[in-house]
């Protein structure tokens, strides 16, 4: 089954639920490539949040 829509939603979740959606997708989907993409999106969103926090702290 092709899960391109789920992958797009996972990365586009930066605008509405950047941490929650990748975790839900990672837990519920059984496709290995989609799980990998959800984990990548989660790590990206977490790192961006940390970097934004650091830049806010120093500004």
DOVEX-436332 format. One record per residue (C-alpha): residue number from 1; residue in three letters; x, y, z. Coordinates in pm, 1 decimal. Layout:
<recs>
@i->NUM	aa->ALA	xx->X	yy->Y	zz->Z
...
</recs>
This chain:
<recs>
@i->1	aa->UNK	xx->0.0	yy->0.0	zz->0.0
@i->2	aa->UNK	xx->128.7	yy->343.8	zz->-94.4
@i->3	aa->UNK	xx->127.8	yy->581.2	zz->203.0
@i->4	aa->UNK	xx->246.8	yy->898.6	zz->30.3
@i->5	aa->UNK	xx->-48.4	yy->1094.9	zz->169.1
@i->6	aa->UNK	xx->36.0	yy->992.5	zz->524.2
@i->7	aa->UNK	xx->398.2	yy->1092.5	zz->469.1
@i->8	aa->UNK	xx->294.2	yy->1434.5	zz->339.0
@i->9	aa->UNK	xx->56.8	yy->1491.2	zz->631.4
@i->10	aa->UNK	xx->330.6	yy->1389.8	zz->873.5
@i->11	aa->UNK	xx->572.5	yy->1649.9	zz->740.8
@i->12	aa->UNK	xx->302.9	yy->1914.0	zz->692.8
@i->13	aa->UNK	xx->201.9	yy->1873.7	zz->1056.2
@i->14	aa->UNK	xx->460.6	yy->2140.6	zz->1140.5
@i->15	aa->UNK	xx->178.5	yy->2390.4	zz->1101.6
@i->16	aa->UNK	xx->-80.4	yy->2230.9	zz->1332.5
@i->17	aa->UNK	xx->66.2	yy->1959.9	zz->1561.1
@i->18	aa->UNK	xx->440.0	yy->1919.4	zz->1501.9
@i->19	aa->UNK	xx->510.1	yy->1664.2	zz->1776.1
@i->20	aa->UNK	xx->179.6	yy->1482.3	zz->1813.2
@i->21	aa->UNK	xx->109.5	yy->1378.1	zz->1452.8
@i->22	aa->UNK	xx->445.5	yy->1207.4	zz->1385.1
@i->23	aa->UNK	xx->417.0	yy->1014.9	zz->1713.2
@i->24	aa->UNK	xx->64.9	yy->897.5	zz->1626.5
@i->25	aa->UNK	xx->168.8	yy->797.0	zz->1274.4
@i->26	aa->UNK	xx->475.8	yy->615.9	zz->1408.1
@i->27	aa->UNK	xx->263.2	yy->419.9	zz->1655.3
@i->28	aa->UNK	xx->-27.5	yy->333.0	zz->1425.5
@i->29	aa->UNK	xx->122.1	yy->264.6	zz->1082.1
@i->30	aa->UNK	xx->279.5	yy->-71.8	zz->1010.6
@i->31	aa->UNK	xx->469.0	yy->22.3	zz->691.5
@i->32	aa->UNK	xx->841.9	yy->46.1	zz->762.1
@i->33	aa->UNK	xx->915.0	yy->336.5	zz->525.6
@i->34	aa->UNK	xx->625.7	yy->540.9	zz->666.1
@i->35	aa->UNK	xx->747.4	yy->476.2	zz->1021.9
@i->36	aa->UNK	xx->1092.8	yy->592.7	zz->918.9
@i->37	aa->UNK	xx->949.5	yy->909.4	zz->764.4
@i->38	aa->UNK	xx->743.5	yy->978.5	zz->1078.1
@i->39	aa->UNK	xx->1053.3	yy->940.6	zz->1294.9
@i->40	aa->UNK	xx->1246.8	yy->1175.9	zz->1066.8
@i->41	aa->UNK	xx->967.4	yy->1432.3	zz->1087.2
@i->42	aa->UNK	xx->953.0	yy->1401.0	zz->1465.2
@i->43	aa->UNK	xx->1327.2	yy->1451.7	zz->1502.4
@i->44	aa->UNK	xx->1315.2	yy->1747.2	zz->1262.9
@i->45	aa->UNK	xx->1034.3	yy->1915.3	zz->1457.3
@i->46	aa->UNK	xx->1206.0	yy->1855.1	zz->1791.7
@i->47	aa->UNK	xx->1537.8	yy->1992.0	zz->1665.2
@i->48	aa->UNK	xx->1370.7	yy->2298.5	zz->1516.5
@i->49	aa->UNK	xx->1191.9	yy->2362.3	zz->1845.9
@i->50	aa->UNK	xx->1521.1	yy->2338.4	zz->2034.5
@i->51	aa->UNK	xx->1697.4	yy->2570.7	zz->1789.6
@i->52	aa->UNK	xx->1414.1	yy->2824.0	zz->1804.4
@i->53	aa->UNK	xx->1426.8	yy->2810.9	zz->2183.5
@i->54	aa->UNK	xx->1802.2	yy->2870.7	zz->2183.6
@i->55	aa->UNK	xx->1771.8	yy->3160.3	zz->1941.8
@i->56	aa->UNK	xx->1492.0	yy->3308.8	zz->2151.3
@i->57	aa->UNK	xx->1709.2	yy->3277.1	zz->2461.1
@i->58	aa->UNK	xx->2001.6	yy->3464.1	zz->2303.9
@i->59	aa->UNK	xx->1794.8	yy->3737.2	zz->2139.9
</recs>
